Amino acid sequence: MSTHIVDNPFTGDVAASVEPTSPAQLDAVLERARSAAKALRAMSVEARVKLVLRACEVMEKNTDAIARDITRQMGKPLSQARGEVGGMAGRLRHMASIAAESLADIVLPPKDNFERRIAKEPLGVVLDLPAWNYPLLTAVNAVAPAVLAGNAVVLKHSPRTPLCGEHFARAFAEAGAPEGTVQAIFLDYPGTEKLVGDARIDHVLFTGSVLGGHKMQAAAKERFLHIGLELGGNDPAYVAPDCDFDKTVENIVDGAMYNAGQSCCAVERVYVHKSLYERFVDAVEPLVRAYMMGDPESDKTNLGPIAQPWHPAELQAFVQDATSRGAKLVHGGKAVQVNGKGRFFEPTLLRDVSADARVMAEESFGPLLPIAPVASDEEALARMNASRLGLTASVWTSDRERADRLARQLEAGTVYMNRCDSLDPALPWSGVKDSGRGVTLSALGFDSLTRPKALHYRLRF
C-alpha cells in the first residue's frame, strides 16, 4: 500500500499524507495494546476516570488545531468543527461521570451463607473504526467507555479523516496513560478486514455504511465476535397539525442541512400534515435559500463542501430520480463550485416527493430536504416506517401523548419529540433494521465493552 493522500474538499490541495501501518508495526501495536489492557485492568475505575479526563483536557487545549484538521480533511465549517471538539468533551465527561456506578459489581439479594455478585470485566483490546462525518464524536463513543471499562483501543480512522485518530493517541499519551492505551493506525479496507479477524482483537465497533457493516461481519466469520455496528439512517420527521410551527420549520431545516446533511441522524425526509403542507413548504424555502456555501474556514460559511469526491454525482442522481417520479424541485439540486473552488452541492428542497423515490428509503447523506404531505398520523407512521433503515425519527407536536403513541410504534433506535439530529450521551445510541446493532453511550454502552463474571461464594461449610 502506497502513501495515502487526503484532498481538501474546498481547495483540492493535499490536506493529509499518511503512511500505511506495516505488518511489523501492526504486530507491535497489538502487542503494546495487550500489555496496556493488562495495566488498565489493574487500575481502579477511579484512576481510569482521572486518566480519561486528563486526556480530554489535552484535546480541549488543542481545539483549534484539531478543528482545522477536521475542516481541511472533510470540509466541515470551522465553527462547526470547533463545536465538535466541545461535543466530544461533553460525551467523554458524561461517560466518566457514570463509570463508577455503571461498572460496579451487581450485588444480588442476600441468600443464607452465600454471597453472589456479577462482576463486569474488561474485554481486552477494542478495535474502533469511526466515520469521517463526525470524526471526533464517532470515535469517542468507543474510546471513552472502552478505556473507562479497562480496555486498550486500537483506532483505525476513516481514510477521509486519518489525522483525527492521531489526536486521540497523542492526548492519552500526554495524559500519562499506560503505553499502548490508545494507538492510531492506518490500513486500507482489506487490511482492516484482516485485522478484524486477528485473535488479538477482542471487540470491534464500526461506524459507517451498511455495505461496510456486512464486510465487518464477514471478516469476523471465523470468530465469536459480536461486532457493534452503527450504519446510518434515512431519518424521517413528521410535522403534526398542532406543532409549534415556526420552531418546527427552523429546527427541521437545520436538522437537514447541518454539516451539509452528512450526518447519520440528519433529517432525510419530512412528512407534513396536509393542513400545514403549503404553509410549511413556503416557510422552508427562504431558509434553504439562505445557506451560504464557501470557504469552510470563513465565519460566513454555514454549508461546507461535500467530503467525498464521488458523492455530488450520487446526490444529483437522488434528485433526478425524485423529479422523474413527480417531485417538484423548489431549489438547488446541482453540484456546484464557489469562485471556481470546492465540490459543493446546493441546499436542495424537493416537494411532493412520492413514496417510491429513492430519497425516501435510502440514506442520501447530503443537503437534501424532500417533503411529502400526509393525511393523518396513521399515514405518517406507515410512511416513516417504510425504510430498511431505523436510526432516528422525530415527531413535531405540542401533544406529548401523540408523540408517545407514535414513538412506541416507530421502528427507530431513537425517537425525538420536537428535536432532531442530536444525541444525549445519557441515552443509548443504537439502531434497528439495517441501521445496525449494539449500543454505545449511556450506562448501557459499557455492557458491550465488558463481560459478566458470576461470583458465587459459599461463606461457611
Secondary structure, 3 states (H helix, E strand, C coil): CCCEEEECCCCCCEEEEECCCCHHHHHHHHHHHHHHHHHHHHCCHHHHHHHHHHHHHHHHHCHHHHHHHHHHHHCCCHHHHHHHHHHHHHHHHHHHHHHHHHHCCEECCCECCEEEEEEEEECCEEEEECCCCCCCHHHHHHHHHHHHCCCEEEEECCCCCCHHHHHHHHHHHHCCCCCCCEEEECCCHHHHHHHHCCCCCCEEEEECCHHHHHHHHHHCCCCCCCCEEECCCCEEEEECCCCCHHHHHHHHHHHHHHHHHCCCCCEEEEEEECCCHHHHHHHHHHHHHCCCECCCCCCCCCECCCCCCCHHHHHHHHHHHHHHCCCEEEECCCEEEECCEEEEECCEEEECCCCCCHHHCCCCCCCEEEEEEECCHHHHHHHHCCCCEECEEEEECCCHHHHHHHHHHCCCCEEEECCCCCCCCCCCECCEECCEECCECCHHHHHHHEEEEEEEEECCC
